[in-house]
């Protein structure tokens, strides 16, 4: 069974930093792209950052320049370094595998997510 376990979320003040981790098990991690998504109550999940199997990265407009997505294939882990946090970054963060950036199909069941709350 595939498992996605997110961690690293916390309550932080605006301007601070966090590093999120997504540990993946049950698949050949190297074969898949992964994205980080943010969800707030009543809204769909929004793409925050994306990394391909060859480490090409894409970011949402508001995340560009502040967030960095990376992957460690030896550890089956994808990271999201979040700097210069602001209150709009608040939400529950999830990761999932995809075939491509344009695909809306998530390959696996969602994990528990990790909560990020940014206070002013």
C-alpha positions as CSV (number, residue, x, y, z in Angstrom):
1,X,0.0,0.0,0.0
2,X,1.2,3.5,-0.8
3,X,1.5,5.9,2.1
4,X,2.1,9.6,2.1
5,X,3.0,11.1,5.4
6,X,3.4,14.9,5.6
7,X,5.1,16.6,8.6
8,X,6.7,19.9,9.6
9,X,3.8,22.2,9.8
10,X,3.6,24.6,12.8
11,X,2.3,27.9,14.0
12,X,4.7,30.6,13.0
13,X,4.8,34.4,12.8
14,X,4.8,36.2,9.4
15,X,8.2,36.4,8.0
16,X,9.3,33.1,9.5
17,X,10.2,29.8,7.8
18,X,9.2,26.2,7.9
19,X,10.4,23.0,6.1
20,X,7.8,20.5,5.3
21,X,8.5,16.8,4.5
22,X,6.5,14.2,2.7
23,X,7.8,10.6,3.2
24,X,6.5,8.2,0.6
25,X,6.4,4.4,0.8
26,X,5.1,1.6,-1.3
27,X,6.2,2.8,-4.7
28,X,9.3,3.3,-6.8
29,X,9.6,7.0,-5.7
30,X,12.1,7.9,-8.5
31,X,9.5,7.2,-11.2
32,X,7.0,9.9,-10.3
33,X,6.5,13.6,-10.2
34,X,5.3,15.1,-6.9
35,X,3.4,18.2,-6.0
36,X,2.6,20.1,-2.8
37,X,-0.9,21.3,-2.4
38,X,-2.6,23.6,0.0
39,X,-6.2,23.4,1.2
40,X,-8.3,25.8,3.2
41,X,-11.9,25.1,4.4
42,X,-14.5,25.2,1.6
43,X,-11.9,25.4,-1.1
44,X,-10.2,22.9,-3.5
45,X,-6.6,22.0,-3.1
46,X,-4.3,24.5,-4.8
47,X,-1.0,23.7,-6.3
48,X,1.9,25.3,-4.4
49,X,5.0,23.7,-5.9
50,X,5.8,20.8,-8.2
51,X,8.9,18.7,-8.9
52,X,9.4,16.3,-11.7
53,X,11.2,13.0,-11.6
54,X,14.3,14.8,-12.9
55,X,14.0,17.7,-10.4
56,X,12.5,20.3,-12.7
57,X,10.5,22.6,-10.5
58,X,7.4,24.8,-10.9
59,X,5.8,27.2,-8.4
60,X,2.6,29.1,-7.9
61,X,2.8,32.8,-8.6
62,X,2.6,33.8,-5.0
63,X,5.2,31.1,-4.0
64,X,7.8,31.9,-6.6
65,X,10.9,33.2,-4.9
66,X,9.9,32.3,-1.4
67,X,9.4,28.5,-1.5
68,X,11.7,25.8,-2.7
69,X,10.7,22.2,-3.5
70,X,13.2,19.4,-3.6
71,X,13.4,15.7,-3.5
72,X,15.8,13.2,-2.0
73,X,15.4,9.9,-3.9
74,X,17.6,8.0,-1.5
75,X,15.1,8.9,1.3
76,X,11.9,8.7,-0.7
77,X,11.1,12.2,0.5
78,X,10.0,15.4,-1.0
79,X,10.6,18.7,0.8
80,X,9.1,22.1,0.8
81,X,11.2,24.9,2.2
82,X,9.0,27.8,3.0
83,X,10.5,31.2,3.6
84,X,9.1,34.7,4.1
85,X,5.8,33.2,5.2
86,X,2.7,35.4,5.2
87,X,-0.9,34.8,6.4
88,X,-2.0,33.8,2.9
89,X,0.2,30.7,3.3
90,X,-2.0,29.3,6.0
91,X,-3.7,26.0,5.3
92,X,-3.3,22.3,5.3
93,X,-0.5,21.0,3.1
94,X,-0.6,17.7,1.2
95,X,1.7,16.0,-1.2
96,X,0.8,13.5,-4.0
97,X,2.2,11.9,-7.1
98,X,1.3,12.8,-10.6
99,X,2.1,11.7,-14.1
100,X,2.6,15.3,-15.2
101,X,2.0,18.9,-14.1
102,X,-1.1,19.2,-16.3
103,X,-2.8,16.1,-15.0
104,X,-5.5,16.7,-12.5
105,X,-5.5,13.0,-11.5
106,X,-3.7,12.3,-8.2
107,X,-2.1,8.9,-8.2
108,X,-2.6,8.0,-4.5
109,X,-5.0,8.5,-1.7
110,X,-4.3,11.7,0.2
111,X,-2.3,11.5,3.4
112,X,-3.1,13.3,6.7
113,X,-1.6,16.6,5.6
114,X,0.2,19.0,7.9
115,X,-1.2,22.2,9.2
116,X,0.6,25.5,8.6
117,X,-0.7,28.5,10.4
118,X,0.9,31.9,9.9
119,X,0.0,34.7,12.3
120,X,0.6,38.4,11.9
